[in-house]
Amino acid sequence: MQLSLLELLTAYIQKVSDETVPLAQRQAIPWILWTIWKNRNMILYADTQESLIIQIQKAVEEARLWKELNMQQQTPEILHGLNEETKKWDPPLPGYVKCNIHANWRNAKLHSGVAFIVRDQSGIVLHHARDANTFSPNRATAELRCLVWTLQSLKDLGYQDVVIGSDF
């Protein structure tokens, strides 16, 4: 019996929700598929190939690490105010849009990621963008560069009545 590539991929993806397959193996399926793709590219472009056993071991280990790291990243609620209410998005005043900005700075040797999202009073997304900046010496510099980039972008998009929100 010979199956097409699409049939094989469909069968593997269905195994992700098949509870008769052990959880660790089900969680490794996306990594195994990714490993197959990377191995294909290594064969085509670098004329090299790793052992199948090593590839599967790496895929299973990457799946285990991903699960371990993501189980630890449960986002704590941000509490503010006298009553310690949960912080949520607040809409702008009528006639304005709200632009939330964020810069992701790790250290002075890495690029900073910057992003903004513009919403109307109803919370409907009007525009959003992200970019990478060259090295910034500290988080404050990264945030300021994000603000400058955002303001230039908002000007280019024709916005005039804007409220800026930041977590910095």
N, C-alpha and C positions, 0 to 999 in steps of 0.2 A: 504494500500500500504506500503510495507516494502522496505527500501532502504539499500544498503550495505554501509559500512563505507566509501569506496572510492567514492561512488556516493554522499554521504552527504558532504564529504570534497570538492569534485569538485564543488558542488552547492554553498557552502559557499565562496570558492575562487573566483568563477565567480561573486558573489555579490559585490566583492571589486571594480569592474569596472562598476557595474550597476548604472547608474546615476539616476534611479528612487528611489534608496535608499538614504536617507540623508547622506551627507558627513561624519558627525561625526560617524554614525553607520557603514559606510563602513570602515572607518579608524580603528574602534575597532575590526573588524573581526579577524585579526591575534592575537590580545590579547585575544579574547574570545576563540579561538582555543587553544592557549597556556594555558589558564586557565583550559580548559577542560582536557588537558594533565596532568597538575600539580595536578588537583583534582583526576584523575585516579591514579596517583602515590601515593597520600595521602591515598586513599582507600586501595590500594594494600600493601603498605609498612608501613604505620603508623596507619592503621585501623581508620582513622578519615576522616571527610568530613565537608566542610564549606557549608553554605546555598547557594543555587543557586543564589539568589538575591544579596547576598554580593559578590559572585564571579563575577557576571556580572558588578556590580557597580565598583569593583576594576579594571576590564579589561577596562571599558570605561574611567575611570580616568587615568589609565596608558597610554592609547592611546592619551588622551588629553594632558597629560604632555609631552609625546614623541613628539607630533606635535609642541607644544609650544617651547620646547627646541631646536628642529631641525630647526625651523623657525628662531631662533635667531642666529644660527651658520653659517651664510653666511660667507664664507671664504673671507677675504679681499685680494686683489691682493698685492703681495709683489713687491714693486718698488725699483729699485736700479739704480745706475749710474747717470750720468749728465742729460741724457734725460728721466730719470725715466721710463726706459723700464721695462716690466714685466720680472721677473726672470724665467728662464726655465732651463731645464737640458742641460748641455753642455757635449758633448761626449769626451772621452779621446783621446789622441794622438794615431796614428796607432801603433799596437803592444801591447797596454795596454788595460786593462779593468778598468772600473770605479766602485767603491764600495761606495754607499751612505749609511751612518749610521745615526741612530737616537736613542736617549734614551728619554723615557717618564717618567719624574720625577715629582711627585706631592708634596710630603713632606717626611721628614725623617722617618716617621712611616710606610710608605707604600712601597711595592715592586716597583722596577723600571722595566718598559718594555723596551727591547732593540731589535733592528732589523737592518738588513742590506740587501741590494740588489746589486747584481753584474750584470753589463751590458757590452756588447761589444760596439764597436765604432758605430754600427748601432742602439743601444738602445735595442737590444734583451736581455731579462733577461736570465742570465746563472745560477745564484743561488740566493736564498734568504732564510733568516731564521729569527726567532724571539725567544726571550727567556724572562724569568723573572729573575731579580736579587734580592737578599736580600736587605735590607734597605741600602740606601745611605744617608749620612748626607746633601748633597746638589746636585744641578743639575750638577755642574762641575765633582763631583765624579762619578755620574751616567754616564755622557758622557765618562769619561776616562775608566770606567769599560766596557762600550759598545765598545770602541775602542780596548781594550785589548782582549775582547772576539772575536771581529770581526777579528783582526789580527791573532789570534790563529786558528780561523775557516778557514781563507783564506790560511794559511800555510797548514792546514790539507787537504784542497781541492786542493793543489798544485799550487796555484797562486803565481807568482813571480813579474810580472810587473803590479802593481796596483796603481791607483790614488784613494785616499780616499776623499770623500766629506762629509761635515757635516754642519748642520744648527747652530751649537753652535759657 
